[in-house]
Amino acid sequence: MHATDAPTVYLSAWARTVQVTTADMDRALYDDRALIKQLAMRRTLFVFPRDLIPFVLPSAAARVAASEHTRMARDIERAGVASSGKAWIDEARDGVTAALSKSSGALSAAELRRAVPLIDVTVPSTAGETWSAPQVLTLLGAEGTIVRGPSSGRFPTARPLWTLPARWLGSPVAPMGTADGYRELVRRWLHAFGPGTEDDIVWWLGATKAAVRLAIHQLDAVEVSLDGGASGWVLPGDLDVVDEVAPWTALLPPLDPTVMGWKERAFYLGPHGRQLFDTRGNAGTTAWADGRIVGSWIQDREAVVHVRLLEPVSPDVREALNAQASRLTAWLDGVQSPTGYRSPAMRAQEREWEHKL
């Protein structure tokens, strides 16, 4: 599940379960540690099942880490912070791991910045922006050198503290090979999202076509025809005819994995794409009916959830979406779920609501 937006993990789980609570999710994330936060595909923070981490680190995460390392080393040298960006990063890595080893618990970014003065810098990038200590920790997290552990905040916020993987997971992570990692990620994507095209998988992984093609070959994936004439892939055991699905509705949060799951999204976006994503391609909230997005949702000042339709729907669908809104309102129990990812549809809905007031 996407974890860049702190509430998304909780709301994505709510949408897919019957009785999950925020306390259940806190326990899975911070007590049982069955779910682990890790920067990976497309430089996005995800929550992975713990058993998937050894496959993520040498594949999608390593690719992100290599890209970040190259960019940061170049920025350090251009800014005159050090003559060798690589040596500076190596020293920063040693300093951070030493500080965490000496600490009796996990540390915040601010605490690590004080413990390792080297990383307390502001470095301009070629893109005209700047980065500082948190970016160093992001790189080390992508590498698997450190890990996001406990949080000093709970739903709907997240204030991650950093620790060493062996301390948080109980033992060092033993990464698989790169090809093994990509193969398992592609297998799980096909299990959850298939059929999908090669372009879908390449986009989702942020990987090369060569890596994806190798994984597809190793999985003995089966090529199938898709609506519109394109070709897609499914797992070899996923060829049975699917029974008719009962009518369903769902309210999904910003950056939900289903909304972000494919590169080609016309089959569920319809004509609403520009209203549902911000200018950087990040999805806002969505309201679904029978496999398509038909609207968005927001909370008002009293934390009540309201659905805004982007197209006409039947009375039954409208009633079902309103019931979902009431269920979500009750589950949130007065908690506002803030997000930095507001789509044009959400902004329009907020303006309409303010106008009513």
N, C-alpha and C positions, 0 to 999 in steps of 0.2 A: 504494500500500500504506500502511496505517496505520503511523505512526512514533512515536506518543506513548510506547509501551512499546519501549524501545530494541531488544530482541532480536526483536521481531515482524517487522521488515523482513527479517532474515536467515532466520527460520524460515518466513515466508510464501513466500520465494523457494525455500527447500529443498523445501517441500511441492509446488511446482509444476514442479520441474526434476529432472534425473537426476543431474547431477554438480556442481552449484554448490557452492562452498566459501565460507567466511567471508572468505577472502582475495579471492575474486572480487567479493564484495559491497563490501568495503572499497575495491577498485580502482574499481568503478563509482561509489561515493559520493564518494570523496576524491581519486582520481587522475584518472580519465577524466572525472569529474563528469557522467556520463550520467544520474545520478539526483540530484534536488535536493529537499532538505527544505523544505517550505513550509507554514505554517499556513493552513488554508483551511476547507473545509466543516465547519460546526457547531463552529467553533473547535477543530478537531482538527489535529494535525500529521500531514502525509502526506509520502510520498516520491513525486514525480512524475517521469515521463520529462522530460528537459530541454526537449524541444520543446513541452511542454504549459504551461510556466510563463507564456508571454505570454497564454495564454487564462485561466489561473487567477487571475492578479493583478487584472484589471479586473472579475472576476465574484465568485466565492465568497470569495476573499481580501479583496477590497475591501469586501464586505458585512460581514465579520468586523471589519475594521479600523475601519469607520465606527462600528459598535456599541461596540467597545472604546474608541475615541476619546471618544465621548459619555459613556460611563460613567466613564472616568478623569478627564476634565475636570470632571465633576460632583463626583467624590470630592475632587479637589484643592481646589476652591472650598469645599466643605463643611468640609474639614479645616483650612481657613485657610492652606494651603501657599502659595497665590497667589490674587490677586483674579480672575484670568482663567485658567481651566484650559487653554484653547486656547493662550494665549500661553506658558504654562509648557511645554506639550508641544512647541510650535514651538521654544522655546529648547533643550529637551532634545534634540530631533531635530538641531538645528544642532550642538550640542555633541558628540553621538555620531558624527555623520558627519565632523566635523572631527578627532576623535580617531582614527578609523579611517583617514582620509586621511593623517594624519601618521605612522601606525604602518607599520613595514616588513612586518608580518604581521597575521594575524587576532588578535583579542583576546577574552579570556573576559569573562563578566559582571563578575567581581570587578575585572578590570583596567579595564574601562570605568567602573565605579563610582568607582574612584580617579581616573581621568582626567577624569571629568565629575562633580564633587561635587554638582551640582544634582540628579542622579538618585539620590543616596545618601540616600533618604528612606524612611520607612515611612508609608503612607497608609491610614487606615481606610476601608473601603467600607461602603455602605449594607446589605450582606448580613451585616455583622458580622465580616468577615474583613479582612485587611490585604494590601496589595501594596507592592512596592518596585522596585528597579532592574530585575530580570528581567522584570517586567511591562511596563516601558517598552520594553525590547528586543523583547518579544513583539509589542507594537503596531507598532513600526517594521519588524519582520520581516513582519507581515501586510500592511503597506503596500507592501512591496517596497523600502523605503529601505535596509535592510540584509538580509543573508542568512546563514543558518547555513552556515558553510564547513567547514573541517577539524575534526576531533575529537581531543582529547587522550587519548581512550580508544578502545578497540576492542572488538569483540564480547566479552561481551554487554552492555557498558556504552556510554554515549554521553556525552561531555562536549564539547558543541558550542562552537566559537569563532565569533565574529561577524566579518564582513567586508563590504565593499561589493560589490554585485552585479556591477558592471563588472570588478572585480578577480577575483572568483571565476569568473565565466562568460566572461571575456575580452572582453566588450562589454556596453554597457547593454542592458537588456531593453526591447524596444519592445512595450508591451501592445497587444492588440487592443481592439476596442470591447467594451462590456459584453455586448451581445446576442451578439456573435461568441464571447465567452468561454463564456457559458452554453450556446450551441448546441454547441460542441465538447465540453464536459463531458458534456452529455446524450447526445451521439452516442457517446462512449466508454463511458458507463454502459450504454446500450442494447446496445452491441456485446458488453460483458462480462456483463451481468446480465439483459438482456431475455429474455422479456417482463417488464415491470413496470408497475405502476400509476402514475398521476399522483402519488398520495400517496407512493409509494415514492421517486420521483425528487425531489419537493419536500423530503421528510425528509432524503434523502441529501445533497442540495445545501445544505440550510439556506436555501433560496431561497423566493421567492414563487411562488404558482401562476401569476401572470401571466408571470413569466420562463420558467417551465417550459413553459407552454402555447405561448408564442411559439417556443421552441426546437423543440418537437415539431412545430409547424406548419412551421417552416423546414426541418426535416429530412425532411418528407413521411413521417413515421412512420406506421405502419399500425396501426389499432386491431384488436385480436384479443380473443377471449373466453378467459377463464381458468377453470380448475377452480373450481367454487363459484359461477359466474355473474358474476364481476366482469369488467371490461374492462381490458386492458393494452395496451402499445405495444411494437412491434418496429421495427427499421430496415427500410426497403423491400426490401433485399436479403436479408432474414433470414426468409423465409417458407417455405422448403423444409421438407419433412417430415424430422425428425431420425431417423437410424438408431438402432436399439437400442444402448445403451451397455453395454460389458462391465462386469461387477461391479467395483467399486473401493472402496477405503478411503483415508482420509487422517487425519492428525493435524495440526490447525491451532492456531496460538498464540493468546494473548489478543489481542483486537481485530483478528483477521484480517479482511480486507476482505470475504470471503465471508460470514462470520458476521454482519458488520455491514452487509451490502449492501442490505438491504430494510427497509422499515418494518414491513410485514406478514410475519411469519416463521413462521407456523404450519405452512406446508408443509414446512419442514425442522426445526423445533424439536419438533413433536409436543407432547407434554404436559410437556416438560422445561424450558420457558423459565425458570421461577423458579430452577431449579438451576444454570443456565448463565450468568446475568448477576448482577452485584452490584447494590446498591440504586441506583446511579447509571446503570444501563443499560449498563455496560461488560462485554463478554464475556470469559470466562475461556478456558482451553484447551478444545478440543472434539475428539471422535473421530467420524468420519463413515463411513457405509457407504451406498453407492448413493444419494447425494443427501439423506440425513437424518443428523441428529446422534443418535448412540446412546450417547455417553458423554463422558468427559473424560480428561485424563492429567496426571500429575505426574512429577517426578524425585525419587528418594530421595536419601539423604545421599551416596551414591556416584555420583550423577548418572545413575543408571539410570532409564529411562522406563518407567512403568507405566500401563496403561489401566484405567479403572474404567467398567464398563458401567452404563447407566441403564435398560436394557431387555434382554430376552433376544434373542440373535442366533444365527444358525446356526453350527455348528462351523467352516465355511469362513470366515465373517466374523471369528469370534474368532481364528482362525489368522492371517488376513490382518492384523488389527489388531496382534496380537502381533509379526508380522514388521515392521510399520511402527515399532513401539516399539523393536525391536532395531536397525533401520536408523537411527532418530533417535539412539539411544544411542551408536552407533558414530560418527555424524557429529559429535555434540557432544563426543566424545572426552574425557570427564571434566569438561567445563565446565558449571557450574551456570548455568541461564538464569533469573535472578531476575525476578520480576514483582510489581508492586504491585496487579495486577488478579486477585484470587482469587475465583472464584465459589463459591457454596455447595457445589457438587459437588466442587470441588477441595479445599475445606477439610475436607469429610467424608472424602475420600480420604486426606488428610494425617493426619487423626485415626486412621483405620483403620490406616494404615501405622505410625504411632507405637505404636499398641496392639499390633501384631504384634511390634514390637521389645521 
